[in-house]
Structures are given as structure tokens and as C-alpha cells.
């Protein structure tokens, strides 16, 4: 495996880890942590050239709303959209 492929795999693995943490936070009702993780995913995905994933994460940030608030309608669908984007870049869940 060359270094470029390894870097891609590691960057996607980091994004997946952040997404798992985001989902866990949302399930626990910690929407501020979920917002934080969604923002991280958006930034890392954008920096990594995963434009559609970055857009999905940015949309989720908006749907989750401002800090200290309850998320808006459709935040679950936003999380599923994020999962769909992971599927498109080749992530296969364990």
C-alpha cells in the first residue's frame, strides 16, 4: 500500500470515528457535542476533498441549531445523509 492510499484510509477512519462519536452524543441527548462533532466532520471532510460529505455535515450543523438548543426537525435524516455520503466514499461499517 502506498503512502497516499494509507493517508486516505486514515483520514476516512478519523472521519468515521468522529461520526460515531457524534451519533453517540446525539443518542445521549448531548446535542452540543453532536454539533461540535458535526462541525469537525465538515471541516475535515472539506480539507480532505470530500465535498459532498462536507456539505452533508454542514447541513447537519444547521439542522442541529445553535448551542444550547434542541435540534430542528430532520436532524436524524441529516445523520442518515451523512452515513450515505460515507457509503459513497467507500466506507463499509464493521
DSSP file (Angstrom, degrees, kcal/mol; ACC not computed):
  #  RESIDUE AA STRUCTURE BP1 BP2  ACC     N-H-->O    O-->H-N    N-H-->O    O-->H-N    TCO  KAPPA ALPHA  PHI   PSI    X-CA   Y-CA   Z-CA
    1    1 A X              0   0    0      0, 0.0     2,-0.1     0, 0.0     0, 0.0   0.000 360.0 360.0 360.0 132.0    0.0    0.0    0.0
    2    2 A X     >  -     0   0    0      1,-0.1     4,-2.1     4,-0.0     5,-0.2  -0.354 360.0-107.4 -82.9 167.6    1.4    3.4   -1.0
    3    3 A X  H  > S+     0   0    0      1,-0.2     4,-2.6     2,-0.2     5,-0.2   0.847 116.8  55.3 -63.9 -36.6    1.5    6.4    1.4
    4    4 A X  H  > S+     0   0    0      2,-0.2     4,-2.1     1,-0.2    -1,-0.2   0.916 109.8  45.9 -65.0 -42.8   -1.3    8.3   -0.4
    5    5 A X  H  > S+     0   0    0      2,-0.2     4,-2.5     1,-0.2    -2,-0.2   0.903 112.6  50.9 -65.6 -41.2   -3.7    5.3    0.0
    6    6 A X  H  X S+     0   0    0     -4,-2.1     4,-2.5     1,-0.2    -2,-0.2   0.913 109.2  50.7 -63.6 -42.4   -2.7    4.9    3.6
    7    7 A X  H  X S+     0   0    0     -4,-2.6     4,-2.5     2,-0.2    -1,-0.2   0.902 110.3  50.2 -61.1 -41.4   -3.3    8.6    4.2
    8    8 A X  H  X S+     0   0    0     -4,-2.1     4,-2.4     2,-0.2     5,-0.2   0.931 111.1  48.4 -62.5 -46.0   -6.7    8.4    2.6
    9    9 A X  H  X S+     0   0    0     -4,-2.5     4,-2.4     1,-0.2    -2,-0.2   0.915 113.2  47.4 -61.3 -43.7   -7.7    5.4    4.7
   10   10 A X  H  X S+     0   0    0     -4,-2.5     4,-2.0     2,-0.2    -1,-0.2   0.883 111.5  50.3 -66.8 -38.2   -6.5    7.1    7.9
   11   11 A X  H  X S+     0   0    0     -4,-2.5     4,-2.0     2,-0.2    -2,-0.2   0.910 113.0  45.8 -67.9 -40.2   -8.4   10.3    7.1
   12   12 A X  H  X S+     0   0    0     -4,-2.4     4,-2.6     2,-0.2    -2,-0.2   0.897 110.6  54.0 -67.7 -39.2  -11.6    8.5    6.4
   13   13 A X  H  X S+     0   0    0     -4,-2.4     4,-2.3    -5,-0.2    -2,-0.2   0.891 108.2  49.9 -61.3 -39.1  -11.2    6.4    9.5
   14   14 A X  H  X S+     0   0    0     -4,-2.0     4,-2.3     2,-0.2    -1,-0.2   0.911 110.7  49.4 -64.9 -42.3  -10.8    9.6   11.6
   15   15 A X  H  X S+     0   0    0     -4,-2.0     4,-2.4     2,-0.2    -2,-0.2   0.908 110.5  50.4 -62.0 -42.0  -14.0   11.0   10.0
   16   16 A X  H  X S+     0   0    0     -4,-2.6     4,-2.5     2,-0.2    -2,-0.2   0.902 109.2  51.3 -63.5 -41.2  -15.8    7.8   10.8
   17   17 A X  H  X S+     0   0    0     -4,-2.3     4,-2.4     2,-0.2    -1,-0.2   0.916 110.4  48.8 -62.0 -43.5  -14.7    7.9   14.4
   18   18 A X  H  X S+     0   0    0     -4,-2.3     4,-2.3     1,-0.2    -2,-0.2   0.896 110.9  51.1 -62.8 -39.3  -15.9   11.5   14.7
   19   19 A X  H  X S+     0   0    0     -4,-2.4     4,-2.6     2,-0.2    -2,-0.2   0.893 109.2  50.2 -65.7 -39.8  -19.3   10.4   13.1
   20   20 A X  H  X S+     0   0    0     -4,-2.5     4,-2.5     2,-0.2    -2,-0.2   0.922 111.5  48.3 -63.3 -43.6  -19.6    7.6   15.6
   21   21 A X  H  X S+     0   0    0     -4,-2.4     4,-2.3     2,-0.2    -2,-0.2   0.886 110.7  52.1 -62.7 -38.8  -18.9   10.0   18.5
   22   22 A X  H  X S+     0   0    0     -4,-2.3     4,-2.4     2,-0.2    -2,-0.2   0.933 110.9  46.7 -62.6 -46.8  -21.4   12.4   17.0
   23   23 A X  H  X S+     0   0    0     -4,-2.6     4,-2.5     1,-0.2    -2,-0.2   0.901 111.7  50.7 -63.0 -41.8  -24.1    9.7   16.9
   24   24 A X  H  X S+     0   0    0     -4,-2.5     4,-1.7     2,-0.2    -1,-0.2   0.910 110.6  50.1 -61.5 -42.0  -23.4    8.5   20.4
   25   25 A X  H  <>S+     0   0    0     -4,-2.3     5,-2.7     2,-0.2     4,-0.4   0.919 110.8  48.7 -63.7 -43.6  -23.6   12.1   21.7
   26   26 A X  H ><5S+     0   0    0     -4,-2.4     3,-1.4     1,-0.2    -2,-0.2   0.918 109.9  51.5 -63.4 -42.9  -27.0   12.6   19.9
   27   27 A X  H 3<5S+     0   0    0     -4,-2.5    -1,-0.2     1,-0.3    -2,-0.2   0.832 109.8  50.7 -63.0 -30.8  -28.3    9.4   21.3
   28   28 A X  T 3<5S-     0   0    0     -4,-1.7    -1,-0.3    -5,-0.2    -2,-0.2   0.483 119.1-112.9 -83.6  -2.9  -27.3   10.5   24.8
   29   29 A X  T < 5S+     0   0    0     -3,-1.4     2,-1.4    -4,-0.4    -3,-0.2   0.596  76.1 133.7  81.8  10.9  -29.0   13.8   24.3
   30   30 A X     >< +     0   0    0     -5,-2.7     4,-1.9    -6,-0.2     3,-0.3  -0.642  21.1 164.9 -93.6  78.2  -25.8   15.8   24.2
   31   31 A X  H  >  +     0   0    0     -2,-1.4     4,-2.4     1,-0.2    -1,-0.2   0.745  68.8  61.6 -73.0 -23.1  -26.6   17.9   21.2
   32   32 A X  H  > S+     0   0    0      2,-0.2     4,-2.3    -3,-0.2    -1,-0.2   0.910 107.6  45.1 -66.7 -39.8  -23.8   20.4   21.9
   33   33 A X  H  > S+     0   0    0     -3,-0.3     4,-2.7     2,-0.2    -2,-0.2   0.900 111.7  52.5 -67.1 -40.3  -21.3   17.6   21.5
   34   34 A X  H  X S+     0   0    0     -4,-1.9     4,-2.4     2,-0.2    -2,-0.2   0.910 109.9  48.9 -61.5 -41.5  -23.1   16.4   18.4
   35   35 A X  H  X S+     0   0    0     -4,-2.4     4,-2.4     2,-0.2    -2,-0.2   0.932 110.6  50.9 -61.0 -46.2  -22.9   19.9   16.9
   36   36 A X  H  X S+     0   0    0     -4,-2.3     4,-2.0     1,-0.2    -2,-0.2   0.925 112.2  46.0 -58.1 -47.1  -19.2   20.1   17.8
   37   37 A X  H  X S+     0   0    0     -4,-2.7     4,-2.6     1,-0.2    -1,-0.2   0.886 110.5  53.0 -65.8 -39.1  -18.5   16.7   16.1
   38   38 A X  H  X S+     0   0    0     -4,-2.4     4,-2.4     1,-0.2    -1,-0.2   0.893 108.9  50.4 -63.5 -38.6  -20.6   17.7   13.0
   39   39 A X  H  X S+     0   0    0     -4,-2.4     4,-2.3     2,-0.2    -2,-0.2   0.904 110.4  49.6 -64.5 -41.1  -18.5   20.9   12.7
   40   40 A X  H  X S+     0   0    0     -4,-2.0     4,-2.9     2,-0.2     5,-0.3   0.926 110.7  49.9 -62.8 -44.7  -15.3   18.9   12.9
   41   41 A X  H  X S+     0   0    0     -4,-2.6     4,-2.9     1,-0.2     5,-0.3   0.927 110.0  50.8 -60.1 -45.4  -16.5   16.4   10.2
   42   42 A X  H  X S+     0   0    0     -4,-2.4     4,-2.0     1,-0.2    -1,-0.2   0.926 114.2  43.8 -58.9 -45.9  -17.5   19.3    7.9
   43   43 A X  H  X S+     0   0    0     -4,-2.3     4,-2.5     2,-0.2    -2,-0.2   0.931 117.0  44.4 -67.3 -46.5  -14.0   20.9    8.3
   44   44 A X  H  X S+     0   0    0     -4,-2.9     4,-2.0     2,-0.2     6,-0.2   0.896 113.8  50.3 -66.7 -39.9  -12.0   17.7    7.9
   45   45 A X  H  <>S+     0   0    0     -4,-2.9     5,-2.8    -5,-0.3     4,-0.4   0.908 111.7  48.3 -65.0 -41.1  -14.1   16.5    5.0
   46   46 A X  H ><5S+     0   0    0     -4,-2.0     3,-1.3    -5,-0.3    -2,-0.2   0.937 112.2  48.2 -63.3 -46.4  -13.7   19.8    3.2
   47   47 A X  H 3<5S+     0   0    0     -4,-2.5    -1,-0.2     1,-0.3    -2,-0.2   0.829 111.8  51.5 -63.3 -31.7   -9.9   19.8    3.8
   48   48 A X  T 3<5S-     0   0    0     -4,-2.0    -1,-0.3    -5,-0.2    -2,-0.2   0.428 118.0-110.2 -86.7   0.8   -9.8   16.1    2.6
   49   49 A X  T < 5S+     0   0    0     -3,-1.3     2,-1.4    -4,-0.4    -3,-0.2   0.642  75.5 135.0  82.3  13.6  -11.6   16.9   -0.6
   50   50 A X     >< +     0   0    0     -5,-2.8     4,-2.5    -6,-0.2     5,-0.2  -0.625  25.5 170.2 -93.8  75.0  -14.8   15.0    0.3
   51   51 A X  H  > S+     0   0    0     -2,-1.4     4,-2.6     1,-0.2    -1,-0.2   0.892  70.5  47.7 -60.3 -47.9  -17.1   17.8   -0.8
   52   52 A X  H  > S+     0   0    0      1,-0.2     4,-2.3     2,-0.2    -1,-0.2   0.878 113.5  49.0 -65.0 -36.5  -20.4   16.0   -0.6
   53   53 A X  H  > S+     0   0    0      2,-0.2     4,-2.5     1,-0.2    -1,-0.2   0.911 111.0  50.5 -66.3 -42.5  -19.6   14.7    2.9
   54   54 A X  H  X S+     0   0    0     -4,-2.5     4,-2.5     2,-0.2    -2,-0.2   0.905 111.2  48.6 -61.6 -42.2  -18.6   18.3    3.9
   55   55 A X  H  X S+     0   0    0     -4,-2.6     4,-2.5     2,-0.2    -2,-0.2   0.920 111.3  49.6 -64.9 -43.6  -21.9   19.7    2.6
   56   56 A X  H  X S+     0   0    0     -4,-2.3     4,-2.0     1,-0.2    -2,-0.2   0.909 113.2  46.7 -62.0 -41.9  -23.9   17.0    4.3
   57   57 A X  H  X S+     0   0    0     -4,-2.5     4,-2.2     2,-0.2    -2,-0.2   0.902 111.6  50.7 -67.8 -40.5  -22.1   17.7    7.6
   58   58 A X  H  X S+     0   0    0     -4,-2.5     4,-1.8     1,-0.2    -2,-0.2   0.899 109.9  50.5 -63.9 -39.9  -22.5   21.4    7.2
   59   59 A X  H  X S+     0   0    0     -4,-2.5     4,-2.4     1,-0.2    -1,-0.2   0.898 108.9  52.2 -63.3 -39.4  -26.2   21.0    6.6
   60   60 A X  H  X S+     0   0    0     -4,-2.0     4,-2.7     2,-0.2    -2,-0.2   0.890 104.4  56.1 -63.8 -39.3  -26.5   18.8    9.7
   61   61 A X  H  X S+     0   0    0     -4,-2.2     4,-1.0     1,-0.2    -1,-0.2   0.928 109.9  46.1 -57.1 -44.9  -24.8   21.6   11.7
   62   62 A X  H >< S+     0   0    0     -4,-1.8     3,-0.6     1,-0.2    -2,-0.2   0.916 112.5  50.0 -64.4 -43.0  -27.5   24.0   10.6
   63   63 A X  H 3< S+     0   0    0     -4,-2.4     9,-3.0     1,-0.2    -2,-0.2   0.859 105.3  56.8 -65.7 -35.5  -30.2   21.4   11.4
   64   64 A X  H 3< S-     0   0    0     -4,-2.7    -1,-0.2     7,-0.2    -2,-0.2   0.756 102.7-154.0 -68.4 -22.8  -28.8   20.8   14.8
   65   65 A X    <<  -     0   0    0     -4,-1.0    -1,-0.1    -3,-0.6     3,-0.1  -0.138  31.2 -23.6  81.6-175.9  -29.2   24.5   15.5
   66   66 A X  S >  S-     0   0    0      1,-0.2     3,-1.8     4,-0.1   -31,-0.0  -0.249  80.9 -79.2 -72.0 158.1  -27.4   26.8   17.9
   67   67 A X  T 3  S+     0   0    0      1,-0.3    -1,-0.2   -35,-0.1     3,-0.1  -0.221 116.1  23.6 -54.7 140.6  -25.6   25.7   21.0
   68   68 A X  T 3  S+     0   0    0      1,-0.3    -1,-0.3    -3,-0.1     2,-0.2   0.435 103.0 104.3  83.7  -0.2  -27.9   25.0   24.0
   69   69 A X  S <  S-     0   0    0     -3,-1.8    -1,-0.3    -5,-0.1     2,-0.2  -0.656  76.7-103.0-108.7 166.6  -31.0   24.4   21.8
   70   70 A X        -     0   0    0     -2,-0.2    -4,-0.1     1,-0.1    -1,-0.0  -0.608  50.7 -96.9 -79.9 150.0  -32.8   21.3   20.8
   71   71 A X        -     0   0    0     -2,-0.2    -7,-0.2     1,-0.1    -6,-0.1  -0.257  39.6-109.6 -67.5 155.9  -32.1   20.2   17.3
   72   72 A X    >   -     0   0    0     -9,-3.0     3,-1.2     1,-0.2    -1,-0.1  -0.264  47.9 -71.6 -76.7 168.7  -34.5   21.1   14.5
   73   73 A X  T 3  S+     0   0    0      1,-0.2    -1,-0.2     2,-0.1     0, 0.0  -0.332 117.7  30.8 -58.0 139.1  -36.8   18.7   12.7
   74   74 A X  T 3> S+     0   0    0     -3,-0.1     4,-2.0   -10,-0.0    -1,-0.2   0.544  70.8 127.8  91.9   7.8  -34.9   16.4   10.4
   75   75 A X  H <> S+     0   0    0     -3,-1.2     4,-1.9     1,-0.2     5,-0.1   0.866  75.9  54.0 -67.1 -31.3  -31.7   16.0   12.3
   76   76 A X  H  > S+     0   0    0      2,-0.2     4,-2.1     1,-0.2    -1,-0.2   0.909 107.8  49.6 -64.5 -41.2  -32.0   12.2   12.1
   77   77 A X  H  > S+     0   0    0      1,-0.2     4,-2.3     2,-0.2    -1,-0.2   0.864 108.0  55.2 -63.8 -35.2  -32.4   12.4    8.4
   78   78 A X  H  X S+     0   0    0     -4,-2.0     4,-1.8     2,-0.2    -1,-0.2   0.880 106.8  49.7 -64.5 -38.0  -29.3   14.6    8.3
   79   79 A X  H  X S+     0   0    0     -4,-1.9     4,-2.0     2,-0.2    -2,-0.2   0.887 110.3  50.4 -67.8 -38.4  -27.3   12.0   10.1
   80   80 A X  H  X S+     0   0    0     -4,-2.1     4,-2.4     2,-0.2    -2,-0.2   0.882 107.1  54.3 -66.0 -36.8  -28.5    9.3    7.7
   81   81 A X  H  X S+     0   0    0     -4,-2.3     4,-2.0     2,-0.2    -1,-0.2   0.902 106.9  51.8 -61.6 -40.0  -27.5   11.6    4.8
   82   82 A X  H  X S+     0   0    0     -4,-1.8     4,-1.9     1,-0.2    -2,-0.2   0.921 108.8  50.3 -61.5 -43.9  -24.0   11.7    6.4
   83   83 A X  H  X S+     0   0    0     -4,-2.0     4,-2.0     1,-0.2    -2,-0.2   0.893 107.7  53.9 -61.0 -40.1  -24.0    7.9    6.5
   84   84 A X  H  X S+     0   0    0     -4,-2.4     4,-1.8     1,-0.2    -1,-0.2   0.887 106.5  52.0 -61.8 -38.5  -25.0    7.8    2.8
   85   85 A X  H  X S+     0   0    0     -4,-2.0     4,-1.3     2,-0.2    -1,-0.2   0.867 106.3  53.4 -67.9 -35.2  -22.0   10.0    2.0
   86   86 A X  H  <>S+     0   0    0     -4,-1.9     5,-2.6     1,-0.2     4,-0.5   0.906 106.8  53.4 -63.0 -39.8  -19.7    7.7    3.9
   87   87 A X  H ><5S+     0   0    0     -4,-2.0     3,-1.1     1,-0.2    -2,-0.2   0.901 105.5  54.6 -58.7 -40.7  -21.1    4.9    1.7
   88   88 A X  H 3<5S+     0   0    0     -4,-1.8    -1,-0.2     1,-0.3    -2,-0.2   0.800 106.5  49.7 -67.3 -29.2  -20.3    6.8   -1.4
   89   89 A X  T 3<5S-     0   0    0     -4,-1.3    -1,-0.3    -3,-0.3    -2,-0.2   0.453 127.0 -97.6 -91.2   2.2  -16.6    7.3   -0.4
   90   90 A X  T < 5 +     0   0    0     -3,-1.1     2,-0.4    -4,-0.5    -3,-0.2   0.620  67.9 152.5 102.0  13.4  -16.3    3.6    0.2
   91   91 A X      < -     0   0    0     -5,-2.6     2,-0.5    -6,-0.1    -1,-0.3  -0.643  24.0-165.5 -77.5 128.7  -16.7    3.2    4.0
   92   92 A X        -     0   0    0     -2,-0.4    -5,-0.0     2,-0.0    -1,-0.0  -0.965  21.7-124.5-113.8 118.0  -18.1   -0.2    5.0
   93   93 A X              0   0    0     -2,-0.5     0, 0.0     1,-0.2     0, 0.0  -0.194 360.0 360.0 -59.0 152.1  -19.4   -0.4    8.6
   94   94 A X              0   0    0      0, 0.0    -1,-0.2     0, 0.0    -2,-0.0   0.458 360.0 360.0 -73.4 360.0  -18.0   -3.1   10.8
